[in-house]
């Protein structure tokens, strides 16, 4: 509280409350999207930033790390060093550290960090913490040695906690926290903080064009049909989430995929096709609603092909699909098949806002300075589209899109040619203007991939924000006007410019922005209206980009071109921080297609968040949290080994004279783990079962369980890759050479079926590839008879298996494990390494020679030539077995007759031998002659 009072801390009421809650006790804070725990976290970090404290921040994304570092004093923020010794030094300096969890886990295991001296750990994106992940592993290692440090976790994704059974309790258990702080938008403190400073909002309902409305209706019809179909086929599967309402919202496919993954191999092909088609229909819906007519038509055309018609669930054969294709064509070409695309409905509304409403409002408020307008869009693509529209005009942009998507333009309609893409100067002919516009298509990503990717920077040619102002031309014309009133009107409207040349665009880019120097840009355009196009979040700064832009720009007007819950709340919070009187507050315009999918998706996202919070609040009221859950007391048995052994000991006491026999102190079983394996969940789960994990860089195998047992772990995709590249063969050669019991562990994902042959499971290709893999595995087992294959359904099963394999076995030697396979190890490890490994492998393949007699043979056999000169009796003595001696003698001296079906082959070889000259293939010739005699 003193900290909040003393410094110039600008926090809203609810943020102060969040700060105090988290300072007083460890806990998990879940807040609504857009309310932003970022400021709270910054002040928390500032409060702890001191050389005497060591605070670790884990699980942050790149942009979060960059953002928080930029807000701290540089002397307290240390970058993670590359070498281990350097890192040890940096840890001892204290301050704040943003560490990647993989490095942290290894450093904790190797005790490079003074664990007892860590002040605390802050976990971001806490909803992603599951039992087996690296973050949970790091926290468990920390809590075992450090009982006083804090753990504070943050999450702004309430929906994530509703997936799966008792997700909140499990997450809190993995985080070792006992308190849960919930901050929804409907929280009384939040409402009280934001209510007095509300902005003036104006909703503009933009009607869709008739064709767009009917396309939307038809797509929804088809979705409805597919949803009914998928439920009819899978009556036994829980398909509650599959509703048309959910189909059009974001993240729907992730949720559905997570639900169906574990039974994917049991679903029939029709179901799989329907799931894929729902995704495609959603993309068509998005394209129709948000992209321009030409792009939407180009996308539709892709699903009109014969190949797609053969490989979908049958929706393209419905009447509604026919209508969709027809209507999207009509949006681009008129009745005479001339190119006349309809503009996006929101374009006109946006132009009216920028040229009439906002200037009019400026006059009413008698504002002297120039308006600053911010237009918010959902993705970089829409941002680019608006920039092109505002700087080039609609018709020109649509023609460019047609050329970019290779839509055959053919003939331009007269109406379109009139307003269309004429150049600024003397009107040129249509043909020339077409040439001029034939921009080579930018080599971006595949269009469909761009559309479906959730990221913002989809193509290489889309920026995430643009700055625009009125053009030079419009300005000069205005200055020529004499009357003051008219001049004032036009300065804001640019109306004269529009009338005099319908073609000239009224906005232009500001080049200074390319260096992202907004203040310089603003200084350069003092007397001009100023427009900023911005996406809701960017790749570099995430959702903080919007907040930063608002701070820098301080806009008077915000136009929400698309709706987004997070952005709306960020605007509310921004306004509440500024505390302006009503007259000076921002005006927010919403451009929304009322009663359409767009509005529905927005309402669904609100409803979902509210439902998620209600569930979390309900869970909190019923949740039972044991005292020891924070791991700070001694009874925190979740930190230690399962207590199975104690039971065993009780039973064993009767055999040890009632427990009087002296107890042997138990040694913790050890597993040597290769450093590269810390990307997987397995080391965490092994440690959880009470085995000690030793991270080392080893060249042979991934896990060493005992001096004899070495395990190479492969996931399914890894197995396919290394079988095809031949890497697995070399790994098995090495393992077999150095260890008595080499094991190949094939581990499946726990969320997917334990099923190799299913379609789409083993690989995305057809079944021929599956058969191929199985054949290669068979060859592998033939080549390496000692190699054991272990199939494991999940990392949990593997950890249990490792524990059982180690029971009663000696512990592995770390020094030897590291030495094996390295260059200088030849002398130290076992007898067989004195010999040339190539000769060793060759001899092992000869009949009669096996691991038990090969060493004697190599020591006493001399060379291969001497071996050929020995008699059968000598070989029998050498190998100490009559049978082995006979087999070896036969392979070296007797010509082997081929089988019956090989005789034809040998005859063919004889013919070939005659062509290539005498003397070759004597053995085959003799065999073929004998077989002929036998036939006679």
Residue pairs with C-beta under 8 A, 6 or more apart in sequence:
1 20
3 9
3 43
3 47
4 11
4 16
4 19
4 20
9 43
10 577
11 19
11 39
11 40
11 43
12 193
12 194
12 573
12 576
12 577
13 189
13 192
13 193
14 35
14 183
14 187
14 189
14 190
14 193
15 39
15 40
17 189
18 29
18 31
18 37
18 40
18 181
18 183
19 40
19 43
19 44
21 27
21 29
21 179
21 181
22 29
22 40
22 44
22 152
22 181
23 44
23 47
25 178
25 179
26 150
26 151
26 152
26 176
26 177
26 178
26 179
26 630
27 152
27 153
27 177
27 178
27 179
27 180
27 181
28 126
28 153
28 154
28 155
28 171
28 172
28 175
28 177
28 179
28 180
28 181
29 37
29 40
29 152
29 153
29 154
29 155
29 181
29 183
30 126
30 155
30 156
30 158
30 161
30 180
30 181
30 182
30 183
30 616
31 37
31 154
31 155
31 156
31 182
31 183
31 184
32 156
32 158
32 183
32 184
32 185
32 190
32 569
32 609
32 613
33 156
33 157
33 565
33 566
33 569
33 609
34 185
34 543
34 565
34 566
34 567
34 568
34 569
34 570
34 572
34 573
35 156
35 183
35 185
35 190
35 569
35 573
36 156
36 547
36 570
36 573
37 154
37 156
37 183
38 67
38 68
38 544
38 547
41 68
41 122
41 124
41 154
42 68
42 71
42 72
44 122
44 152
45 55
45 57
45 68
45 72
45 96
45 122
46 72
46 73
48 55
48 96
48 119
48 120
49 55
49 72
49 73
49 76
49 77
49 95
49 96
50 76
50 94
50 95
51 76
51 93
51 94
51 95
52 94
53 94
53 95
53 119
53 120
54 91
54 94
54 95
54 97
54 113
54 114
54 117
54 118
54 119
55 95
55 96
55 97
55 118
55 119
55 120
55 121
55 122
56 97
56 99
56 104
56 118
56 120
56 121
56 122
57 65
57 68
57 96
57 97
57 98
57 99
57 121
57 122
57 124
58 99
58 101
58 104
58 121
58 122
58 123
58 124
58 135
58 138
59 101
59 123
59 124
59 125
59 126
59 128
59 129
59 135
60 68
60 98
60 124
60 125
61 124
61 125
61 542
63 539
63 540
63 541
63 542
63 544
64 124
64 542
65 98
66 540
66 541
67 541
67 542
67 544
68 98
69 77
69 98
72 96
75 95
76 95
76 96
77 95
77 96
77 97
77 98
78 90
78 93
78 95
78 96
78 97
79 90
80 87
80 90
80 97
80 98
80 99
80 100
80 103
81 87
81 89
81 90
84 107
84 110
84 112
87 103
87 107
87 112
88 112
88 113
90 97
91 97
91 107
91 112
91 113
91 114
92 114
101 133
101 134
101 135
101 137
101 138
102 134
102 678
102 679
104 113
104 134
104 138
105 134
105 137
105 138
105 141
105 678
105 683
105 684
106 675
106 678
106 695
107 113
108 115
108 138
108 141
108 142
109 141
109 693
109 694
109 695
110 695
115 141
115 142
115 145
115 146
116 145
116 146
118 142
118 146
118 149
119 149
119 150
120 149
120 150
120 151
120 152
121 138
121 139
121 142
121 149
121 150
121 151
121 152
122 151
122 152
122 153
122 154
123 129
123 135
123 139
123 151
123 152
123 153
123 154
123 175
124 153
124 154
125 154
125 155
125 157
126 153
126 154
126 155
126 171
126 175
127 155
127 157
127 160
127 161
127 167
127 171
128 135
128 160
129 135
129 136
129 153
129 171
129 174
129 175
130 136
130 170
130 171
130 174
131 170
131 174
131 688
132 681
132 684
132 685
132 795
132 796
133 681
133 684
134 678
134 684
135 174
136 174
136 175
136 684
137 683
137 684
137 687
139 151
139 174
139 175
139 176
140 176
140 639
140 684
140 687
140 688
141 687
142 149
142 151
143 151
143 176
143 631
143 632
143 636
143 639
144 631
144 639
144 640
147 631
147 632
147 633
148 632
151 175
151 176
151 177
151 630
152 177
153 171
153 175
153 177
155 161
158 184
158 609
158 612
158 613
158 616
159 251
159 608
159 609
159 612
160 167
161 167
161 168
161 171
161 612
161 615
161 616
162 611
162 612
162 615
162 616
163 255
163 258
164 170
166 619
168 180
168 616
168 619
168 620
168 623
169 619
169 623
169 625
172 178
172 180
172 625
172 629
173 629
173 638
176 629
176 630
176 631
177 629
177 630
178 625
178 629
178 630
180 616
180 620
180 623
182 613
182 616
182 617
182 620
183 190
184 190
184 609
184 610
184 613
184 617
185 191
185 569
185 609
186 610
186 613
193 576
194 572
194 573
194 576
196 576
197 572
197 575
197 576
197 578
197 579
197 580
197 585
198 572
198 575
199 571
199 572
199 575
199 585
199 586
199 587
199 588
200 582
200 585
200 586
200 587
200 588
201 587
201 588
201 589
201 590
202 587
202 588
202 589
202 590
203 590
203 592
204 349
204 353
204 589
204 590
204 591
204 592
205 592
205 593
205 594
206 345
206 346
206 349
206 591
206 592
206 593
207 345
207 593
207 594
208 216
208 345
208 593
208 596
209 331
209 342
209 345
211 327
211 328
211 330
211 331
211 342
212 288
212 289
212 331
212 345
213 596
214 323
214 327
215 288
215 323
215 324
215 327
215 328
216 285
216 288
216 289
216 596
216 597
218 320
218 321
218 323
218 324
218 327
219 281
219 284
219 285
219 288
219 320
219 324
220 244
220 597
221 320
222 281
222 315
222 318
222 320
222 321
222 324
223 244
223 247
223 248
223 278
223 281
224 244
225 315
225 318
226 274
226 277
226 278
226 281
226 313
226 315
227 242
227 243
227 244
227 247
227 278
229 270
229 274
229 313
230 239
230 242
230 271
230 274
230 275
231 239
231 242
233 268
233 270
233 271
233 274
234 267
234 271
237 260
237 263
237 267
238 259
241 252
241 255
241 256
241 259
242 256
245 600
245 604
246 252
246 255
246 604
247 278
247 281
247 282
248 282
248 285
248 597
248 600
248 601
248 604
249 601
249 604
249 605
249 608
250 454
250 601
250 605
252 282
253 275
253 278
253 279
253 282
256 275
256 278
257 275
258 751
260 267
260 275
261 751
261 752
262 751
262 752
262 753
263 753
264 272
264 752
264 753
264 758
264 760
264 761
265 753
265 755
265 758
265 759
265 760
265 761
266 753
269 759
270 313
272 760
273 311
273 312
273 313
274 313
276 312
276 313
277 312
277 313
277 315
279 452
280 303
280 312
281 315
283 299
283 448
283 451
283 452
284 296
284 299
284 300
284 303
284 324
285 597
286 451
287 295
287 296
287 299
287 300
287 451
288 296
288 328
289 593
289 596
289 597
289 598
290 378
290 382
290 562
291 299
291 381
291 382
291 385
292 341
292 343
292 344
292 385
292 397
292 398
292 401
293 328
293 331
293 332
293 341
293 342
293 343
293 344
293 398
294 332
294 341
294 398
294 401
294 402
294 405
294 407
295 401
295 405
295 447
296 328
296 331
297 328
297 329
297 331
297 332
297 407
298 401
298 405
298 406
298 407
298 447
299 447
299 448
299 451
300 324
300 325
300 328
300 329
301 407
302 308
302 448
303 312
303 316
304 316
304 325
308 316
309 316
309 317
315 321
331 341
331 342
332 339
332 340
332 341
332 402
332 407
333 339
333 340
333 410
334 340
334 413
336 413
337 410
337 411
338 410
338 411
338 412
338 413
338 414
338 416
339 399
339 402
339 409
339 410
339 411
339 412
339 413
339 416
340 412
340 413
340 415
340 416
341 398
341 402
341 416
343 394
343 398
344 385
345 593
346 561
346 591
346 593
347 389
347 394
349 591
350 375
350 386
350 559
350 561
350 591
353 559
353 589
353 591
354 373
354 390
354 529
354 531
355 493
355 494
355 495
355 498
355 506
356 493
357 589
358 371
358 373
358 492
358 557
359 371
359 489
359 492
359 493
361 557
361 587
362 371
362 492
362 556
363 488
363 492
365 583
367 556
370 525
370 526
370 527
370 528
370 529
370 530
371 492
371 529
371 530
371 556
371 557
372 529
372 530
372 531
372 532
372 553
372 554
372 555
372 556
372 557
373 529
373 530
373 531
373 532
373 555
373 556
373 557
373 558
373 559
374 531
374 532
374 534
374 549
374 550
374 553
374 555
374 557
374 558
374 559
375 386
375 531
375 532
375 533
375 534
375 558
375 559
375 561
376 534
376 535
376 536
376 546
376 558
376 559
376 560
376 561
376 562
376 564
376 567
377 383
377 386
377 533
377 534
377 535
377 536
377 561
377 562
378 535
378 536
378 561
378 562
378 564
379 456
379 458
379 535
380 456
380 457
380 458
380 459
380 462
380 463
380 464
380 535
381 450
381 458
381 459
381 462
382 535
382 561
382 562
383 462
383 463
383 464
383 465
383 466
383 533
383 534
383 535
384 461
384 462
384 463
384 466
385 397
386 533
386 561
387 463
387 466
387 468
387 509
387 533
388 397
388 400
389 397
390 468
390 505
390 506
390 507
390 531
391 468
391 505
391 507
391 508
391 509
392 400
392 505
393 419
393 503
393 504
393 505
395 416
395 419
395 420
395 421
396 420
396 421
396 437
399 409
399 420
399 421
399 434
399 437
400 437
400 439
401 407
402 409
403 409
403 437
403 438
403 439
403 441
404 439
404 441
404 442
405 441
405 447
406 441
409 434
412 420
412 430
417 430
419 502
419 503
420 433
421 433
421 434
421 437
422 428
422 433
422 503
423 433
423 436
424 473
424 501
424 503
424 504
428 436
442 459
442 460
442 461
443 460
444 450
444 458
444 459
444 460
444 461
444 462
445 453
445 458
445 459
445 460
449 458
450 458
450 459
451 458
455 539
456 464
456 535
456 537
456 538
456 539
457 464
457 538
457 539
464 534
464 535
464 538
464 539
464 540
464 545
465 513
465 532
465 533
465 534
465 535
465 538
465 545
465 549
466 509
466 513
466 532
466 533
467 509
467 510
467 512
467 513
467 518
467 521
467 530
467 531
467 532
467 533
468 507
468 508
468 509
468 510
468 530
468 531
468 532
468 533
469 507
469 508
469 510
469 525
469 528
469 529
469 530
469 531
470 494
470 506
470 507
470 508
470 528
470 529
471 497
471 504
471 505
471 506
471 507
471 508
472 508
473 497
473 501
473 504
474 494
474 496
474 497
474 504
474 506
475 528
477 490
477 496
477 497
477 500
478 487
478 490
478 491
478 494
478 496
478 497
479 487
481 487
481 490
481 496
489 495
490 496
490 497
491 529
492 529
494 506
497 504
497 506
498 506
507 531
510 521
510 524
510 525
512 520
512 521
512 524
513 521
518 549
518 552
518 553
519 552
522 530
522 553
532 549
532 553
532 555
534 545
534 546
534 549
535 545
536 543
536 546
536 562
536 564
536 566
536 567
537 543
537 544
537 545
537 546
537 566
538 545
541 548
543 566
543 570
546 567
546 570
547 570
547 574
550 570
550 571
550 574
551 574
555 586
556 586
556 587
557 586
557 587
557 588
557 589
558 571
558 586
558 587
558 588
558 589
559 588
559 589
559 591
560 567
560 568
560 588
560 589
560 590
560 591
560 592
561 591
562 598
563 590
563 592
563 598
563 599
563 602
564 602
565 602
565 605
565 606
565 609
571 586
571 588
575 585
575 586
578 585
592 598
592 599
592 602
593 599
627 633
627 635
628 635
628 636
628 637
628 638
629 636
629 638
630 636
631 638
631 639
637 643
640 690
641 689
641 690
642 689
642 690
645 666
653 659
667 811
668 690
668 691
668 692
669 690
669 691
669 692
669 803
669 806
669 811
670 691
670 692
670 693
670 694
670 811
670 812
671 686
671 691
671 692
671 693
671 694
671 703
671 704
671 705
671 802
671 806
671 812
672 694
672 696
672 698
672 703
672 704
672 812
672 814
672 817
673 683
673 686
673 693
673 694
673 695
673 696
673 702
673 703
674 696
674 697
674 698
674 701
674 702
674 703
675 695
675 696
675 697
676 702
677 683
677 702
677 703
677 713
678 695
680 713
680 715
680 795
681 795
682 703
682 713
682 747
682 795
682 798
682 799
683 693
683 695
685 795
685 796
685 798
685 799
686 693
686 799
686 802
686 803
687 693
688 799
689 799
689 800
689 802
689 803
690 803
691 802
691 803
691 806
694 814
696 814
696 817
696 818
697 818
698 704
698 817
698 818
698 820
698 821
699 734
699 820
699 821
699 822
700 710
700 731
700 734
700 735
700 738
700 739
700 820
700 821
701 710
701 711
701 712
701 731
701 735
701 739
701 742
702 711
702 712
702 713
703 710
703 711
703 713
703 802
704 710
704 711
704 812
704 817
705 711
705 802
705 805
705 806
705 809
705 812
706 805
706 806
706 809
706 810
706 811
706 812
707 810
707 812
707 813
707 816
708 739
708 740
708 741
708 809
709 739
709 741
709 743
709 805
709 809
710 735
710 738
710 739
710 741
710 742
710 743
711 743
711 744
711 745
711 790
711 802
712 728
712 731
712 732
712 735
712 742
712 743
712 744
712 745
713 745
713 747
713 798
714 722
714 728
714 744
714 745
714 746
714 747
715 747
715 748
715 749
716 746
716 748
716 749
716 756
716 761
716 762
716 763
717 763
719 728
719 746
719 773
720 762
720 763
720 773
721 727
722 728
722 731
723 773
723 776
723 777
723 780
724 776
728 744
728 780
729 780
729 783
732 742
732 744
732 780
732 783
732 784
732 787
733 784
733 841
734 821
735 742
735 787
736 742
736 784
736 786
736 787
737 832
737 833
737 837
737 840
738 820
738 821
738 829
738 830
740 786
741 786
741 788
742 784
742 786
742 787
742 788
743 787
743 788
743 789
743 790
744 780
744 787
744 788
744 789
744 790
745 790
745 792
745 798
746 789
746 790
746 791
746 792
747 792
747 794
747 795
747 798
748 754
748 791
748 792
748 793
748 794
749 794
750 793
750 794
750 795
750 796
752 761
753 761
754 791
754 793
754 794
755 761
756 762
756 770
756 774
757 767
757 770
759 767
762 769
762 770
762 773
763 769
763 770
763 773
777 789
780 787
781 787
781 789
790 801
792 798
792 801
816 828
816 829
819 825
819 828
819 829
820 829
825 833
826 833
826 834
827 833
827 834
831 855
832 840
832 854
832 855
835 858
839 858
840 854
840 858
843 849
843 854
843 857
843 858
844 850
844 851
844 854
846 888
846 891
847 887
847 888
847 890
847 891
848 879
848 881
848 883
848 884
848 885
848 886
848 887
848 888
848 891
849 857
849 879
849 884
849 888
850 884
853 879
853 880
853 881
853 884
856 878
856 879
856 880
857 878
857 879
860 878
861 867
861 878
867 875
867 892
868 892
868 893
870 878
871 889
872 885
872 886
872 889
873 885
875 885
875 888
875 889
876 882
876 884
876 885
876 886
877 885
878 885
879 885
879 888
890 896
895 923
895 926
895 927
896 927
897 927
897 930
897 931
898 905
898 906
898 924
898 927
898 931
903 927
903 928
903 931
906 924
906 927
906 928
906 931
907 928
909 921
909 924
910 921
910 924
910 925
910 928
912 921
913 920
913 921
913 924
913 925
